[in-house]
Amino acid sequence: MPLVDIELIEGVFDAAKKQTMIEKVTEAMVSIEGEAMRGVTWVRIKELKSGSWAIGGHPLTTAAVRQMAAE
């Protein structure tokens, strides 16, 4: 059974967007593995605290991610 983890910075995506991620990732896995795998395809969303994730040595905050998305 596939297990897909999605890691996000907290506060960036609302519940509806996270639900969409879950649905679309599940559909992608089913398209690869077949419909019989739908019931055993797990998708987990893990949210990390703002600033606890870094890129290039720079902590990434919720505000910074929102700013990137707006550009």
N, C-alpha and C positions, 0 to 999 in steps of 0.2 A: 504494500500500500504506500502511495506517495505521501510525503509530508513536506509541505512547503512553508518556510518561515519568511515573513516579510517584516523587516525591522524599520521602524519609523521614529522620527523625533516626535515626542508628545505634543499635542496641540496644533499640529499642522493640518491634519485631515479630520473632517467630521465623521460621524458614524455612517452617514450615507455613502461617503466616498470609500470608507474602509469596507463596507458591505459590497460595493461595486468591485473593489480589488479582489475580495474573496470569490465572488461569482465569476469574474473574468479569468482568474488564475485557475479555478476549478475547471472552467470550460476549456482552457488551454490544455490542461492535463488530460481531460477526457478525450479531447481531439487527438492526442498522441497515443493514449493507452487504451481507449475504447470505453464505451458507455458502461460496461460492467464494473469499471473502476470508480464510477462516480460516488458510490456509497462509502468507499473506503479512502477517498482522497481528502486529506486533512490540509487545511490552510490555517496557519496561526499568524496573528499580527502581534508583534511585540513592540511596545513603545518605550523608547529610551528618554530619559530626562533631558531637557534642553541643556545644551552645553556639554553633555557627556559623550558626544560623538565628535570626532575631529577629522578634518581633511587637510592634508598638508601641514599638520601641526597646529591648525587653528580650530578651536572649538566651534561647532556649528550649533546655533541656537534656533529656537522656534521662529523668532523674528527674522533671522537671516534667511531661513528657508522660505518663509512667506515672501520676503523681498525678492528672492530669486524667482519664485513662481510668478510674481507680478511683472517681471521684466520681459 
